[in-house]
Amino acid sequence: MEKSKISDPFKKARLEKGIGEMNDQNDPVTMVLGHKDVRKCAHNWKTFQSGGEEVGRIVVPSEVHIRDTRQIPFEVDPPEHKGYRDIVEPWFKRPLEAKYQENLSQIINNVVDEALSKETIEVVEEFALKLQSRALTILLNVPPEKADLWISWGTHVFRSEDTALDSSKANILYDYIDAELDKAIANPGNDLYSVLLASENNGTKLTKEEAKGVMILTFAGGRDTVINAVTNSIAYFAEHPQALERLRDEPEIMNTAIEELIRYFSPLTQMGRVVTEDTQVCEHALKAQSRISMCWASANRDERVFEKANEVVLDRKVNPHVAFGFGTHNCLGATHARQIMRILLTVLTQKVKSMEILDCEENIENLDEFKRKVGFDSIQVKFNKL
């Protein structure tokens, strides 16, 4: 079997029942699997809530036991959601600016050059994590050397090797953000911390706790997801050199190819909501205060929507994927992630002839009824110069 292949463990349940069941720390989750149903639930924020009383409960696995700071605007529902989103949206659209892309391009070129200079490289820790962390310094508008500490945290800010969630590991991030916000309060600059602290929502200045909520989301939301997307891309092009060749010859399909890779990889498997009233999904009864998840990864392989759903079709014409979410809470970092992918793939076509996978360990998510490969724990690759 191809090492880069990411299979669809949800197909049978999606077609037969439309849902799956998952126990998460004794707080069960009904997983919504079909594309149409996932979009419907994501759109219906009144019945399926993000801003419930218990902070961290909409994340799967639940983060109720490891944090009490609400992630903003992610764990806020309309109408309050709009006020927060309006504050952060312009900042997160900065990746469309030429200077931002120039800085990002320099980072990605350096990481690729380093990979080409070595006999082999372990892509997760030595390539994807470095790229993600250094790119984050541009998103936050902080000095590039800040990335060294973030890289030292390893790939899982919240997770240890043996447990899904680790509060002591999470506290490293929370304490760090507290300290950075204190510095910004004492000495404001042009970074995201300072911009948030100077912002107003409906005439009231953002509190330190609210700014912390945005920063936790920015750090945590874009870490594993970007690492998975970058690592899976390297694995895919290592096993499909003709695909890299095609992007070299047809740069006009680059954006279409990026959307297709993101659909196929679905770097974030699912996201939860809390049910506000007794209702049903796919004829399955749901009680108020229970949990559902919208399984983006399953929706993105729905054969009723995507032809050849389990294949990468680089020039796929119609691609309504939900890898960046859907509805009110579509991914804030999507513009940044797309620029990373666009520049990475462009640099690979310019500098890399081929890549070989020498060894790898898959990262498999255990979702009770389902086991899903989301990427790699490690993957040793040899990069060959063009």
Stockholm file with secondary structure:
# STOCKHOLM 1.0

chainA/1-386         MEKSKISDPFKKARLEKGIGEMNDQNDPVTMVLGHKDVRKCAHNWKTFQSGGEEVGRIVVPSEVHIRDTRQIPFEVDPPEHKGYRDIVEPWFKRPLEAKYQENLSQIINNVVDEALSKETIEVVEEFALKLQSRALTILLNVPPEKADLWISWGTHVFRSEDTALDSSKANILYDYIDAELDKAIANPGNDLYSVLLASENNGTKLTKEEAKGVMILTFAGGRDTVINAVTNSIAYFAEHPQALERLRDEPEIMNTAIEELIRYFSPLTQMGRVVTEDTQVCEHALKAQSRISMCWASANRDERVFEKANEVVLDRKVNPHVAFGFGTHNCLGATHARQIMRILLTVLTQKVKSMEILDCEENIENLDEFKRKVGFDSIQVKFNKL
#=GR chainA/1-386 SS CCTTCCCCTTHHHHHHTSEEEECSTTCCEEEECSHHHHHHHHHCTTTEESSCSSTTTTSSSCCTTTCCSCCTTTTCCTTHHHHHHHHHHHHHTGGGSHHHHHHHHHHHHHHHHHHHHSSCEEHIIIIIHHHHHHHHHHHHTCCTTHHHHHHHTCSCSSCCSSCSCCHHHHHHHHHHHHHHHHHHHHSCCSSHHHHHHHCEETTEECCHHHHHHHHHHHHHHTTHHHHHHHHHHHHHHHHCHHHHHHHHHCGGGHHHHHHHHHHHHCSSCCEEEEECSSEEETTEEECTTCEEEECHHHHTTCTTTSTTTTSCCTTCSCCCCCTTCCGGGCCTTHHHHHHHHHHHHHHHHHHEEEEEEEEEEEEEEEETTEEEEEEEEEEEEEEEEC
#=GC SS_cons         CCTTCCCCTTHHHHHHTSEEEECSTTCCEEEECSHHHHHHHHHCTTTEESSCSSTTTTSSSCCTTTCCSCCTTTTCCTTHHHHHHHHHHHHHTGGGSHHHHHHHHHHHHHHHHHHHHSSCEEHIIIIIHHHHHHHHHHHHTCCTTHHHHHHHTCSCSSCCSSCSCCHHHHHHHHHHHHHHHHHHHHSCCSSHHHHHHHCEETTEECCHHHHHHHHHHHHHHTTHHHHHHHHHHHHHHHHCHHHHHHHHHCGGGHHHHHHHHHHHHCSSCCEEEEECSSEEETTEEECTTCEEEECHHHHTTCTTTSTTTTSCCTTCSCCCCCTTCCGGGCCTTHHHHHHHHHHHHHHHHHHEEEEEEEEEEEEEEEETTEEEEEEEEEEEEEEEEC
//
